[in-house]
Amino acid sequence: MREGLIPAVLGTVVSASGAALLGSKYKLAATGILGFGIAHIVLGAIDLVEHR
């Protein structure tokens, strides 16, 4: 399995759950979860590009 794929997929799942929570009363927590997921997507993509 390619290095960086797991963090990218995990980041996608976490970002989706954070985006789903944005409409709730926990906007601050949802924003944090969304940012955490986006960071994982970026770091996973960097690993995927770096280790071709």
The first five atom37 places (N, CA, C, CB, O) and aatype in JSON, in Angstrom:
{
  "aatype": [12, 1, 6, 7, 10, 9, 14, 0, 19, 10, 7, 16, 19, 19, 15, 0, 15, 7, 0, 0, 10, 10, 7, 15, 11, 18, 11, 10, 0, 0, 16, 7, 9, 10, 7, 13, 7, 9, 0, 8, 9, 19, 10, 7, 0, 9, 3, 10, 19, 6, 8, 1],
  "atom_mask": [
    [1, 1, 1, 1, 1],
    [1, 1, 1, 1, 1],
    [1, 1, 1, 1, 1],
    [1, 1, 1, 0, 1],
    [1, 1, 1, 1, 1],
    [1, 1, 1, 1, 1],
    [1, 1, 1, 1, 1],
    [1, 1, 1, 1, 1],
    [1, 1, 1, 1, 1],
    [1, 1, 1, 1, 1],
    [1, 1, 1, 0, 1],
    [1, 1, 1, 1, 1],
    [1, 1, 1, 1, 1],
    [1, 1, 1, 1, 1],
    [1, 1, 1, 1, 1],
    [1, 1, 1, 1, 1],
    [1, 1, 1, 1, 1],
    [1, 1, 1, 0, 1],
    [1, 1, 1, 1, 1],
    [1, 1, 1, 1, 1],
    [1, 1, 1, 1, 1],
    [1, 1, 1, 1, 1],
    [1, 1, 1, 0, 1],
    [1, 1, 1, 1, 1],
    [1, 1, 1, 1, 1],
    [1, 1, 1, 1, 1],
    [1, 1, 1, 1, 1],
    [1, 1, 1, 1, 1],
    [1, 1, 1, 1, 1],
    [1, 1, 1, 1, 1],
    [1, 1, 1, 1, 1],
    [1, 1, 1, 0, 1],
    [1, 1, 1, 1, 1],
    [1, 1, 1, 1, 1],
    [1, 1, 1, 0, 1],
    [1, 1, 1, 1, 1],
    [1, 1, 1, 0, 1],
    [1, 1, 1, 1, 1],
    [1, 1, 1, 1, 1],
    [1, 1, 1, 1, 1],
    [1, 1, 1, 1, 1],
    [1, 1, 1, 1, 1],
    [1, 1, 1, 1, 1],
    [1, 1, 1, 0, 1],
    [1, 1, 1, 1, 1],
    [1, 1, 1, 1, 1],
    [1, 1, 1, 1, 1],
    [1, 1, 1, 1, 1],
    [1, 1, 1, 1, 1],
    [1, 1, 1, 1, 1],
    [1, 1, 1, 1, 1],
    [1, 1, 1, 1, 1]
  ],
  "atom_positions": [
    [[0.85, -1.17, 0.0], [0.0, 0.0, 0.0], [0.9, 1.24, 0.0], [-0.97, -0.01, 1.23], [1.92, 1.28, 0.68]],
    [[0.51, 2.24, -0.76], [1.34, 3.43, -0.89], [1.35, 4.24, 0.4], [0.83, 4.3, -2.05], [0.33, 4.41, 1.07]],
    [[2.53, 4.73, 0.73], [2.68, 5.54, 1.93], [1.95, 6.87, 1.76], [4.18, 5.77, 2.25], [2.11, 7.54, 0.75]],
    [[1.17, 7.24, 2.74], [0.41, 8.48, 2.68], [-1.04, 8.29, 2.33], [0.0, 0.0, 0.0], [-1.84, 9.22, 2.46]],
    [[-1.41, 7.09, 1.89], [-2.8, 6.84, 1.51], [-3.71, 6.78, 2.73], [-2.9, 5.54, 0.71], [-4.82, 7.3, 2.7]],
    [[-3.24, 6.16, 3.8], [-4.06, 6.04, 5.01], [-4.35, 7.4, 5.62], [-3.35, 5.14, 6.03], [-5.5, 7.67, 5.95]],
    [[-3.35, 8.29, 5.8], [-3.68, 9.62, 6.34], [-4.61, 10.43, 5.44], [-2.41, 10.4, 6.57], [-5.44, 11.19, 5.93]],
    [[-4.48, 10.27, 4.14], [-5.34, 11.01, 3.22], [-6.78, 10.52, 3.32], [-4.84, 10.86, 1.78], [-7.71, 11.33, 3.34]],
    [[-6.98, 9.22, 3.4], [-8.33, 8.67, 3.52], [-8.92, 9.01, 4.89], [-8.32, 7.13, 3.31], [-10.09, 9.38, 4.99]],
    [[-8.11, 8.89, 5.93], [-8.56, 9.25, 7.27], [-8.95, 10.73, 7.33], [-7.47, 8.94, 8.31], [-9.96, 11.09, 7.93]],
    [[-8.16, 11.58, 6.71], [-8.47, 13.0, 6.67], [-9.75, 13.3, 5.94], [0.0, 0.0, 0.0], [-10.49, 14.21, 6.31]],
    [[-10.04, 12.53, 4.89], [-11.29, 12.71, 4.16], [-12.49, 12.37, 5.04], [-11.3, 11.85, 2.9], [-13.49, 13.09, 5.04]],
    [[-12.39, 11.29, 5.78], [-13.48, 10.87, 6.66], [-13.68, 11.89, 7.78], [-13.2, 9.48, 7.26], [-14.81, 12.25, 8.09]],
    [[-12.59, 12.35, 8.38], [-12.69, 13.31, 9.48], [-13.22, 14.65, 8.97], [-11.31, 13.5, 10.16], [-14.02, 15.29, 9.65]],
    [[-12.78, 15.07, 7.79], [-13.27, 16.33, 7.22], [-14.76, 16.26, 6.93], [-12.5, 16.67, 5.95], [-15.49, 17.22, 7.15]],
    [[-15.21, 15.12, 6.43], [-16.63, 14.95, 6.15], [-17.46, 15.01, 7.42], [-16.87, 13.63, 5.42], [-18.54, 15.6, 7.44]],
    [[-16.96, 14.41, 8.48], [-17.71, 14.45, 9.73], [-17.7, 15.86, 10.33], [-17.13, 13.44, 10.74], [-18.69, 16.29, 10.92]],
    [[-16.59, 16.57, 10.18], [-16.55, 17.96, 10.65], [-17.47, 18.86, 9.86], [0.0, 0.0, 0.0], [-18.12, 19.74, 10.42]],
    [[-17.54, 18.64, 8.54], [-18.44, 19.43, 7.71], [-19.89, 19.14, 8.04], [-18.17, 19.15, 6.22], [-20.73, 20.04, 7.98]],
    [[-20.2, 17.9, 8.4], [-21.56, 17.55, 8.77], [-21.97, 18.21, 10.08], [-21.71, 16.04, 8.87], [-23.14, 18.5, 10.29]],
    [[-21.01, 18.44, 10.96], [-21.31, 19.05, 12.25], [-21.38, 20.58, 12.21], [-20.28, 18.63, 13.26], [-21.76, 21.2, 13.2]],
    [[-21.02, 21.18, 11.1], [-21.0, 22.64, 11.03], [-22.37, 23.26, 11.26], [-20.46, 23.09, 9.7], [-22.47, 24.39, 11.73]],
    [[-23.42, 22.55, 10.93], [-24.77, 23.08, 11.12], [-25.3, 22.91, 12.53], [0.0, 0.0, 0.0], [-26.38, 23.42, 12.84]],
    [[-24.58, 22.23, 13.39], [-25.05, 21.98, 14.75], [-24.66, 23.13, 15.67], [-24.48, 20.65, 15.29], [-24.09, 24.14, 15.24]],
    [[-24.98, 22.97, 16.94], [-24.65, 24.01, 17.91], [-23.18, 23.97, 18.34], [-25.55, 23.87, 19.14], [-22.73, 24.83, 19.09]],
    [[-22.43, 22.97, 17.87], [-21.02, 22.83, 18.22], [-20.12, 23.32, 17.08], [-20.69, 21.37, 18.55], [-19.27, 22.58, 16.59]],
    [[-20.31, 24.56, 16.66], [-19.58, 25.1, 15.51], [-18.07, 25.16, 15.76], [-20.09, 26.48, 15.17], [-17.29, 24.88, 14.85]],
    [[-17.65, 25.51, 16.95], [-16.22, 25.61, 17.24], [-15.55, 24.24, 17.18], [-16.0, 26.24, 18.63], [-14.47, 24.11, 16.6]],
    [[-16.18, 23.24, 17.75], [-15.64, 21.89, 17.69], [-15.64, 21.37, 16.25], [-16.44, 20.94, 18.6], [-14.69, 20.71, 15.83]],
    [[-16.69, 21.67, 15.51], [-16.77, 21.23, 14.11], [-15.68, 21.87, 13.28], [-18.14, 21.56, 13.52], [-15.1, 21.21, 12.41]],
    [[-15.38, 23.13, 13.53], [-14.31, 23.81, 12.8], [-12.96, 23.18, 13.12], [-14.3, 25.31, 13.14], [-12.13, 23.02, 12.23]],
    [[-12.73, 22.83, 14.37], [-11.49, 22.16, 14.75], [-11.36, 20.79, 14.11], [0.0, 0.0, 0.0], [-10.28, 20.43, 13.64]],
    [[-12.44, 20.04, 14.09], [-12.43, 18.71, 13.47], [-12.17, 18.84, 11.97], [-13.75, 17.98, 13.73], [-11.42, 18.05, 11.4]],
    [[-12.8, 19.82, 11.34], [-12.62, 20.03, 9.91], [-11.16, 20.4, 9.6], [-13.57, 21.14, 9.41], [-10.58, 19.89, 8.65]],
    [[-10.59, 21.28, 10.4], [-9.19, 21.66, 10.2], [-8.24, 20.49, 10.41], [0.0, 0.0, 0.0], [-7.26, 20.34, 9.67]],
    [[-8.53, 19.67, 11.4], [-7.71, 18.48, 11.66], [-7.75, 17.53, 10.47], [-8.19, 17.76, 12.93], [-6.73, 16.96, 10.08]],
    [[-8.93, 17.36, 9.89], [-9.07, 16.49, 8.72], [-8.35, 17.04, 7.51], [0.0, 0.0, 0.0], [-7.69, 16.29, 6.78]],
    [[-8.46, 18.34, 7.29], [-7.78, 18.96, 6.14], [-6.27, 18.85, 6.29], [-8.19, 20.44, 6.01], [-5.56, 18.63, 5.31]],
    [[-5.77, 18.99, 7.52], [-4.34, 18.84, 7.75], [-3.88, 17.42, 7.4], [-3.99, 19.16, 9.22], [-2.8, 17.23, 6.83]],
    [[-4.68, 16.42, 7.74], [-4.33, 15.05, 7.4], [-4.35, 14.83, 5.89], [-5.28, 14.07, 8.07], [-3.5, 14.11, 5.36]],
    [[-5.3, 15.44, 5.21], [-5.34, 15.3, 3.75], [-4.08, 15.9, 3.13], [-6.6, 15.99, 3.17], [-3.48, 15.29, 2.24]],
    [[-3.69, 17.07, 3.59], [-2.5, 17.74, 3.05], [-1.25, 16.92, 3.33], [-2.36, 19.16, 3.64], [-0.43, 16.72, 2.43]],
    [[-1.09, 16.45, 4.55], [0.1, 15.67, 4.89], [0.14, 14.33, 4.15], [0.15, 15.43, 6.4], [1.2, 13.89, 3.72]],
    [[-1.01, 13.7, 3.99], [-1.07, 12.46, 3.22], [-0.74, 12.68, 1.76], [0.0, 0.0, 0.0], [-0.05, 11.87, 1.14]],
    [[-1.22, 13.79, 1.21], [-0.92, 14.1, -0.2], [0.56, 14.39, -0.39], [-1.75, 15.31, -0.67], [1.15, 14.0, -1.4]],
    [[1.16, 15.06, 0.57], [2.61, 15.32, 0.5], [3.38, 14.0, 0.48], [3.07, 16.2, 1.69], [4.31, 13.83, -0.3]],
    [[2.98, 13.07, 1.35], [3.64, 11.75, 1.38], [3.43, 11.01, 0.07], [3.11, 10.92, 2.54], [4.35, 10.36, -0.43]],
    [[2.23, 11.08, -0.5], [1.96, 10.38, -1.75], [2.82, 10.93, -2.88], [0.48, 10.49, -2.11], [3.33, 10.17, -3.7]],
    [[2.98, 12.23, -2.93], [3.77, 12.85, -4.0], [5.26, 12.6, -3.78], [3.49, 14.36, -4.08], [6.0, 12.36, -4.74]],
    [[5.69, 12.65, -2.53], [7.11, 12.51, -2.21], [7.62, 11.1, -2.45], [7.35, 12.9, -0.77], [8.76, 10.92, -2.86]],
    [[6.79, 10.1, -2.19], [7.22, 8.69, -2.28], [6.63, 8.02, -3.5], [6.83, 7.92, -1.02], [5.95, 6.99, -3.38]],
    [[6.87, 8.57, -4.67], [6.34, 7.97, -5.9], [7.08, 6.73, -6.25], [6.42, 8.94, -7.05], [6.78, 6.09, -7.26]]
  ]
}
